[in-house]
Amino acid sequence: MRIAYLECFSGISGDMFLGALLDAGVPAELFSRTVEALGVEARLEISRVQRSGISAVKLDVLVAGEKELPREEFLQQHGHHHHHHHDHEDAAHGHHVDAHDDHAHDDHAHHKHEPHGHEHAGHTHPSHKHDDHGQSHRGLKEIRQIINKAAISESAKRRAIRIFEALGAAEAKIHNTDIEKIHFHEVGAIDAIVDITCASVGVEALGVDEIICSPLNVGGGMVKCAHGTFPVPAPATLELLKNAPVYSGEIQKELVTPTGAAIVSVLANRFASFPGIRTEKIGYGAGTRDFKDFPNVLRLTVGETTEGHKVLAPEETITILEANVDDMTPQVFGYVMERALQEGALDVFATAVQMKKNRPAMLLTVLSYPEDAQRLTQLIFAETTTIGVRTRQEQRTRLARRHLSVNTKWGEVRMKLANLNGSISNYAPEYEDCRRIAEQQRVPLKAVIQEAIKVYLERENG
């Protein structure tokens, strides 16, 4: 079984995770293409740095040409007045530390991709809003739309949206508000979209069956946010790390950011000590700070489990939503299926059934993660004629999936690969890529599919 092990002895942030992925072999071009696909005003700056003598990859997201600054440097340059960039960072990594509501606008609180805990009233645009200081924000609905429109795999989209929703849910609980009322500062939202989407795409490219995480060093000391001064970890971070093993070490700085915590909470299959593996790749992702005699890096190790440690593909809990629909037009049914997928459903399908009084009907089945079930249930009630939705929890065993691009004589096609214990068990060309080429080149779709498979097999067989 092919696994990735995260060692968070110096915490974790979004940029550290991306740096570790790059150092472990994920192509930088993949991240660049992902940023381009998102259509946001951002670019990546990648460099190799030293952290207490350890060589590591440092990744920075530049939004509108601005690179993030550590909190102290930002305050030294700008003082304690209101500014438009809102890209302050924590001392260790350069990421925001906590959320605040609409009534708190001090510079300690306006951290990078930091959410607001309340709705912004009095604006006509439904999701792209401004606060009383004229500063722009994005809601989760708009962020979902940006990710869903990107030309990346459907599984990467779902994973990125889950991470964002985990971050939003943590903030919503802290503020005792609804997750849909959480809004992110414009600059910070773009940074977070890039961090989280690249993390989702990068993990897929890594091609592992399972991600295991070490206990997390959250750091120590105090951190300033809009609600006052809090001990580390910040409220959102601690909420996200429920059930995860955490500890505080010698470094009295914030080491785990909310974004890093959200990434771990969604991507890590379990928390454990270093497993028995044959190491293939090692990656080091650098944090912003360079502590004396303490490497501020995240280490990512990729390898095959040794004999005796092989296990089946990891299991996860999913929610099954079902509804009988017998008086709705087919056009609306198709629309509902598309909407459910856009709103985060893992899969949607319909089955012909015969109901009482011999009425023909359709059984709508929606697969989702538990945290998305309530929203999807509301969608089913709003968009269909059903008056009841059945819900149950089931365990799902799934293979790790990744994409590999092949160059056919008509253009590039992504191949979807499924792994079990490090071996490719299934492969298939990405339908949308093949369809696009077939339409552009005016060749049969089946010919494009066959050509993509042929090129892939030739490549695999050398």
C-alpha positions as CSV (number, residue, x, y, z in Angstrom):
1,M,0.0,0.0,0.0
2,R,1.3,3.4,-0.9
3,I,1.1,5.9,1.9
4,A,2.1,9.5,2.7
5,Y,3.2,10.4,6.2
6,L,3.1,14.0,7.5
7,E,5.4,14.9,10.3
8,C,4.0,18.0,12.0
9,F,6.8,18.5,14.6
10,S,6.8,22.2,13.6
11,G,3.1,22.5,12.9
12,I,1.5,22.8,9.4
13,S,0.2,25.6,7.2
14,G,-1.1,25.7,3.7
15,D,2.1,26.9,2.1
16,M,4.2,24.4,4.1
17,F,2.0,21.6,2.8
18,L,2.4,22.7,-0.8
19,G,6.1,23.1,-0.4
20,A,6.4,19.6,0.9
21,L,4.4,18.3,-2.0
22,L,6.6,20.0,-4.5
23,D,9.8,18.8,-2.8
24,A,8.3,15.2,-2.9
25,G,8.0,15.4,-6.6
26,V,4.6,17.0,-7.5
27,P,5.3,19.1,-10.6
28,A,5.3,22.9,-10.0
29,E,3.6,23.2,-13.4
30,L,0.6,21.4,-12.0
31,F,0.2,24.1,-9.3
32,S,0.7,26.8,-11.9
33,R,-2.0,25.3,-14.2
34,T,-4.3,25.0,-11.2
35,V,-4.0,28.7,-10.4
36,E,-4.6,29.5,-14.0
37,A,-7.7,27.2,-14.0
38,L,-9.1,29.0,-11.0
39,G,-9.1,32.3,-12.9
40,V,-8.1,34.4,-9.8
41,E,-5.6,37.2,-9.7
42,A,-2.7,35.3,-8.1
43,R,0.6,33.7,-9.0
44,L,3.1,31.4,-7.2
45,E,6.6,32.2,-6.2
46,I,8.7,29.1,-5.4
47,S,12.2,29.0,-3.9
48,R,14.5,26.8,-2.0
49,V,15.5,28.0,1.5
50,Q,17.3,26.8,4.6
51,R,15.5,26.3,7.9
52,S,18.0,25.6,10.7
53,G,20.3,24.0,8.1
54,I,17.5,21.9,6.5
55,S,16.9,22.6,2.8
56,A,13.2,23.0,2.0
57,V,10.9,24.4,-0.6
58,K,9.1,27.7,0.2
59,L,6.0,28.5,-1.7
60,D,4.4,31.9,-1.6
61,V,1.0,32.9,-3.1
62,L,1.2,36.5,-4.5
63,V,-2.2,38.1,-4.7
64,A,-2.4,41.3,-6.8
65,G,1.4,41.3,-6.7
66,E,1.5,41.3,-2.8
67,K,3.5,38.7,-0.9
68,E,2.3,37.9,2.7
69,L,4.3,39.4,5.6
70,P,4.7,38.0,9.1
71,R,2.4,39.7,11.6
72,E,5.2,41.7,13.3
73,E,6.6,43.0,10.1
74,F,3.2,44.0,8.8
75,L,2.4,46.0,12.0
76,Q,5.8,47.6,11.9
77,Q,5.2,48.8,8.3
78,H,1.6,49.7,8.6
79,G,0.9,50.5,12.2
80,H,-2.5,49.7,13.7
81,H,-4.8,51.4,11.2
82,H,-7.2,49.9,8.6
83,H,-5.8,48.7,5.4
84,H,-7.1,47.0,2.2
85,H,-4.9,44.0,1.9
86,H,-5.8,42.1,5.0
87,D,-2.9,39.6,4.4
88,H,-1.3,39.6,7.9
89,E,0.2,36.4,8.9
90,D,1.1,34.4,12.0
91,A,4.7,34.5,13.2
92,A,5.6,31.0,12.1
93,H,4.0,30.5,8.8
94,G,2.3,33.5,7.3
95,H,-1.3,32.5,7.7
96,H,-4.3,34.0,9.4
97,V,-5.1,32.9,13.0
98,D,-8.7,33.5,13.8
99,A,-12.0,34.9,12.6
100,H,-13.9,38.0,13.7
101,D,-17.3,39.5,13.1
102,D,-18.4,42.6,11.2
103,H,-18.0,44.8,14.3
104,A,-14.3,44.1,14.7
105,H,-11.8,45.6,12.3
106,D,-8.5,46.0,14.1
107,D,-5.4,45.0,12.2
108,H,-4.6,42.2,14.6
109,A,-7.8,40.5,13.4
110,H,-7.5,41.0,9.6
111,H,-5.4,38.0,8.8
112,K,-5.0,36.2,5.5
113,H,-8.2,34.5,4.3
114,E,-9.8,35.2,7.6
115,P,-13.6,34.7,7.7
116,H,-16.2,37.0,9.1
117,G,-18.7,35.5,11.4
118,H,-21.8,37.5,10.4
119,E,-23.7,38.4,7.2
120,H,-22.9,41.7,5.6
121,A,-26.2,43.5,5.1
122,G,-27.3,46.2,2.7
123,H,-25.5,45.0,-0.4
124,T,-27.1,44.0,-3.7
125,H,-24.6,41.4,-4.8
126,P,-25.5,38.1,-3.3
127,S,-22.1,36.8,-2.4
128,H,-19.4,39.3,-3.3
129,K,-19.8,41.8,-0.4
130,H,-18.1,44.7,1.3
131,D,-17.9,45.8,4.9
132,D,-18.4,49.2,6.4
133,H,-14.8,50.2,5.3
134,G,-15.5,49.3,1.6
135,Q,-13.5,46.1,1.8
136,S,-14.6,43.2,-0.4
137,H,-15.4,39.7,0.8
138,R,-16.4,36.4,-0.7
139,G,-18.9,33.9,0.7
140,L,-18.7,30.1,0.6
141,K,-21.2,30.0,-2.2
142,E,-19.0,32.0,-4.5
143,I,-15.9,30.1,-3.5
144,R,-17.7,26.8,-4.3
145,Q,-18.6,28.3,-7.7
146,I,-15.0,29.3,-8.4
147,I,-13.7,25.9,-7.6
148,N,-16.4,24.0,-9.5
149,K,-15.7,26.0,-12.7
150,A,-12.0,25.2,-12.6
151,A,-10.6,22.7,-15.1
152,I,-9.5,20.2,-12.5
153,S,-10.7,16.7,-11.6
154,E,-14.1,16.3,-10.0
155,S,-12.5,14.5,-7.0
156,A,-10.1,17.4,-6.5
157,K,-13.0,19.9,-6.6
158,R,-14.9,18.0,-4.0
159,R,-11.9,17.6,-1.8
160,A,-11.1,21.4,-2.0
161,I,-14.7,22.3,-1.2
162,R,-14.7,19.9,1.8
163,I,-11.6,21.7,3.2
164,F,-13.1,25.1,2.8
165,E,-16.4,23.9,4.4
166,A,-14.5,22.5,7.3
167,L,-12.8,25.9,7.8
168,G,-16.1,27.6,7.5
169,A,-17.9,25.2,9.8
170,A,-15.3,25.8,12.5
171,E,-15.6,29.5,12.3
172,A,-19.4,29.3,12.2
173,K,-19.5,27.3,15.4
174,I,-17.2,29.7,17.2
175,H,-19.4,32.6,16.2
176,N,-22.7,30.7,16.7
177,T,-23.8,31.5,13.2
178,D,-24.6,29.6,10.0
179,I,-21.8,28.4,7.7
180,E,-23.3,30.2,4.7
181,K,-22.9,33.5,6.6
182,I,-19.2,33.1,6.9
183,H,-17.3,35.5,4.5
184,F,-13.6,35.7,3.6
185,H,-11.6,38.9,2.9
186,E,-11.2,39.3,-0.8
187,V,-7.4,39.0,-0.8
188,G,-7.4,36.3,1.8
189,A,-10.1,34.4,0.0
190,I,-8.0,34.2,-3.2
191,D,-5.0,33.1,-1.2
192,A,-7.0,30.4,0.6
193,I,-8.6,29.2,-2.7
194,V,-5.2,28.8,-4.2
195,D,-3.7,27.0,-1.1
196,I,-6.6,24.6,-0.6
197,T,-7.2,23.8,-4.3
198,C,-3.5,23.2,-5.0
199,A,-3.4,21.0,-1.9
200,S,-6.3,18.9,-3.3
201,V,-4.8,18.6,-6.8
202,G,-1.3,17.9,-5.4
203,V,-2.5,15.1,-3.1
204,E,-4.2,13.5,-6.1
205,A,-1.0,13.7,-8.1
206,L,0.9,12.1,-5.3
207,G,-1.0,8.9,-5.9
208,V,-1.2,7.5,-2.4
209,D,-3.8,5.2,-0.9
210,E,-3.7,6.8,2.5
211,I,-2.4,9.9,4.3
212,I,-1.2,9.4,7.9
213,C,-0.4,12.3,10.2
214,S,1.8,12.6,13.3
215,P,0.7,14.4,16.4
216,L,0.7,18.1,15.8
217,N,2.9,20.6,17.6
218,V,0.6,23.6,17.8
219,G,3.2,25.9,19.4
220,G,2.5,28.1,22.4
221,G,2.2,31.6,23.7
222,M,-0.6,34.0,23.0
223,V,-2.1,35.3,19.7
224,K,-4.0,38.6,19.1
225,C,-7.3,38.4,17.3
226,A,-10.5,40.6,17.0
227,H,-12.0,39.0,20.1
228,G,-9.0,39.7,22.3
229,T,-5.8,37.8,23.1
230,F,-6.1,34.0,23.0
231,P,-3.7,31.3,23.9
232,V,-2.4,29.2,21.1
233,P,-3.9,27.3,19.4
234,A,-6.4,29.9,18.1
235,P,-10.1,29.0,18.5
236,A,-10.7,28.0,14.9
237,T,-7.5,25.8,14.8
238,L,-8.5,24.0,18.0
239,E,-12.0,23.4,16.7
240,L,-10.6,21.9,13.5
241,L,-8.2,19.6,15.4
242,K,-10.9,17.9,17.5
243,N,-9.9,14.2,18.0
244,A,-6.4,14.9,16.6
245,P,-3.4,14.4,18.9
246,V,-1.8,17.8,19.7
247,Y,0.9,19.1,22.0
248,S,2.9,22.3,22.7
249,G,6.6,22.3,22.3
250,E,9.4,24.7,23.0
251,I,8.5,27.2,20.3
252,Q,6.2,29.9,21.7
253,K,4.6,30.9,18.4
254,E,1.5,29.8,16.5
255,L,2.6,26.7,14.5
256,V,-0.6,25.3,13.2
257,T,-2.8,27.7,11.2
258,P,-6.5,27.3,10.6
259,T,-5.9,26.5,6.9
260,G,-3.3,23.9,7.9
261,A,-5.6,22.4,10.4
262,A,-8.5,22.3,7.9
263,I,-6.2,20.5,5.3
264,V,-5.2,17.9,7.9
265,S,-8.7,17.4,9.2
266,V,-10.0,16.5,5.7
267,L,-7.0,14.8,4.1
268,A,-5.5,12.7,6.9
269,N,-7.1,9.3,7.2
270,R,-5.7,8.7,10.7
271,F,-3.1,9.9,13.2
272,A,-0.3,7.6,14.2
273,S,3.4,7.3,14.8
274,F,5.8,6.7,11.8
275,P,4.6,3.6,10.0
276,G,6.6,0.7,8.6
277,I,7.3,1.7,5.0
278,R,10.0,1.5,2.3
279,T,10.7,5.2,1.7
280,E,10.5,6.4,-1.9
281,K,10.3,10.2,-1.7
282,I,10.9,12.8,1.0
283,G,9.7,16.4,0.9
284,Y,10.3,19.4,3.1
285,G,8.0,22.4,3.1
286,A,9.3,25.6,4.7
287,G,7.4,27.9,7.0
288,T,8.0,31.7,6.9
289,R,10.1,31.9,10.1
290,D,13.6,30.5,10.6
291,F,13.8,29.5,14.3
292,K,17.2,29.0,15.9
293,D,18.1,25.3,16.3
294,F,14.6,24.3,15.4
295,P,13.8,23.5,11.7
296,N,10.5,25.2,10.8
297,V,9.6,22.6,8.2
298,L,6.9,20.1,7.4
299,R,8.2,16.7,6.4
300,L,6.3,14.5,3.9
301,T,7.4,10.9,3.4
302,V,6.0,8.7,0.6
303,G,6.5,5.0,0.4
304,E,5.2,1.5,0.2
305,T,4.1,-0.3,3.4
306,T,6.4,-3.2,4.3
307,E,5.1,-6.7,4.4
308,G,2.7,-7.2,7.3
309,H,1.6,-3.6,7.1
310,K,-0.4,-3.8,4.0
311,V,-4.1,-3.1,4.5
312,L,-7.1,-2.7,2.3
313,A,-8.0,0.7,0.8
314,P,-9.1,3.1,3.6
315,E,-12.7,3.3,4.6
316,E,-14.8,6.4,5.1
317,T,-18.2,7.2,6.4
318,I,-20.7,8.6,3.8
319,T,-24.4,9.5,4.0
320,I,-27.0,8.1,1.6
321,L,-30.0,10.3,0.8
322,E,-32.9,8.7,-1.0
323,A,-36.2,10.0,-2.2
324,N,-39.0,8.6,-4.4
325,V,-40.2,11.0,-7.1
326,D,-43.3,10.1,-9.2
327,D,-44.7,13.4,-10.4
328,M,-41.8,15.5,-11.8
329,T,-40.7,16.1,-15.4
330,P,-37.5,14.4,-16.6
331,Q,-36.0,17.8,-17.4
332,V,-36.3,18.9,-13.8
333,F,-34.9,15.6,-12.6
334,G,-31.8,16.1,-14.6
335,Y,-31.4,19.6,-13.3
336,V,-31.6,18.4,-9.7
337,M,-28.9,15.8,-10.3
338,E,-26.6,18.5,-11.8
339,R,-27.3,20.8,-8.9
340,A,-26.6,18.1,-6.3
341,L,-23.2,17.5,-7.8
342,Q,-22.4,21.2,-7.9
343,E,-23.3,21.4,-4.2
344,G,-20.8,18.7,-3.2
345,A,-22.6,15.4,-3.7
346,L,-20.1,12.5,-4.2
347,D,-22.4,10.9,-6.7
348,V,-26.0,11.1,-7.8
349,F,-28.0,8.4,-9.7
350,A,-31.6,7.5,-10.5
351,T,-33.3,4.1,-10.5
352,A,-36.7,3.3,-12.1
353,V,-39.1,1.9,-9.5
354,Q,-42.8,0.9,-9.3
355,M,-44.7,2.5,-6.5
356,K,-48.1,1.9,-4.9
357,K,-51.1,1.9,-7.2
358,N,-48.7,0.8,-9.9
359,R,-47.3,4.3,-10.4
360,P,-44.0,4.4,-12.3
361,A,-41.5,6.6,-10.5
362,M,-37.8,7.3,-10.1
363,L,-35.7,6.7,-7.0
364,L,-33.2,9.6,-6.5
365,T,-30.1,8.5,-4.6
366,V,-27.5,11.0,-3.5
367,L,-24.1,10.1,-1.9
368,S,-22.5,12.7,0.3
369,Y,-20.1,13.3,3.1
370,P,-22.0,13.6,6.5
371,E,-21.3,17.3,6.8
372,D,-22.9,18.0,3.4
373,A,-26.1,15.9,4.0
374,Q,-28.2,18.6,5.5
375,R,-27.6,21.1,2.7
376,L,-28.3,18.4,0.1
377,T,-31.5,17.3,1.9
378,Q,-32.7,20.9,1.7
379,L,-31.8,21.0,-2.0
380,I,-33.9,17.9,-2.6
381,F,-36.9,19.3,-0.8
382,A,-36.6,22.6,-2.6
383,E,-36.1,21.3,-6.1
384,T,-38.2,18.1,-6.3
385,T,-41.8,17.1,-5.5
386,T,-40.9,14.6,-2.8
387,I,-42.2,15.0,0.7
388,G,-39.7,12.7,2.4
389,V,-36.0,12.0,2.2
390,R,-34.5,8.9,3.8
391,T,-31.1,9.1,5.4
392,R,-28.6,6.4,6.4
393,Q,-24.8,6.2,7.1
394,E,-22.7,3.6,5.3
395,Q,-19.0,2.7,5.2
396,R,-17.3,3.1,1.8
397,T,-13.9,1.6,0.8
398,R,-12.4,3.6,-2.0
399,L,-9.2,3.4,-4.0
400,A,-6.8,6.3,-4.1
401,R,-7.1,8.2,-7.3
402,R,-4.8,10.5,-9.3
403,H,-4.4,11.9,-12.8
404,L,-1.6,11.5,-15.3
405,S,-1.6,13.4,-18.6
406,V,-0.8,11.6,-21.9
407,N,-0.1,13.3,-25.3
408,T,-2.2,11.9,-28.1
409,K,-1.9,12.9,-31.7
410,W,-4.8,15.2,-31.2
411,G,-3.8,16.8,-27.9
412,E,-3.4,16.2,-24.2
413,V,-5.7,13.9,-22.3
414,R,-5.8,13.2,-18.5
415,M,-5.9,9.6,-17.5
416,K,-7.7,8.7,-14.2
417,L,-5.7,6.1,-12.3
418,A,-6.9,4.1,-9.3
419,N,-4.3,2.6,-6.9
420,L,-4.6,-0.4,-4.6
421,N,-1.5,-1.2,-2.4
422,G,0.6,0.8,-4.9
423,S,-0.6,-1.0,-8.0
424,I,-2.8,0.5,-10.7
425,S,-6.0,-1.4,-10.6
426,N,-8.1,0.8,-12.9
427,Y,-7.4,3.4,-15.5
428,A,-9.6,5.5,-17.9
429,P,-9.3,8.6,-20.0
430,E,-11.0,11.8,-18.6
431,Y,-14.3,12.0,-20.6
432,E,-14.4,15.8,-20.8
433,D,-10.9,15.9,-22.3
434,C,-11.8,13.3,-24.9
435,R,-15.1,15.0,-25.7
436,R,-13.4,18.4,-26.1
437,I,-10.8,16.9,-28.5
438,A,-13.4,15.0,-30.5
439,E,-15.4,18.2,-31.0
440,Q,-12.4,20.4,-31.9
441,Q,-10.7,17.9,-34.2
442,R,-14.0,16.4,-35.6
443,V,-12.9,12.8,-34.9
444,P,-15.1,10.1,-33.3
445,L,-15.1,10.2,-29.5
446,K,-14.4,6.5,-29.3
447,A,-11.2,7.0,-31.4
448,V,-9.9,9.6,-29.0
449,I,-10.6,7.3,-26.0
450,Q,-8.9,4.4,-27.7
451,E,-5.9,6.5,-28.6
452,A,-5.5,7.8,-25.1
453,I,-5.5,4.3,-23.6
454,K,-3.0,3.1,-26.2
455,V,-0.6,6.0,-25.5
456,Y,-1.0,5.4,-21.7
457,L,-0.2,1.6,-22.0
458,E,2.7,2.3,-24.3
459,R,4.1,4.7,-21.8
460,E,3.6,2.3,-18.9
461,N,5.3,-0.5,-20.7
462,G,8.2,1.7,-21.7
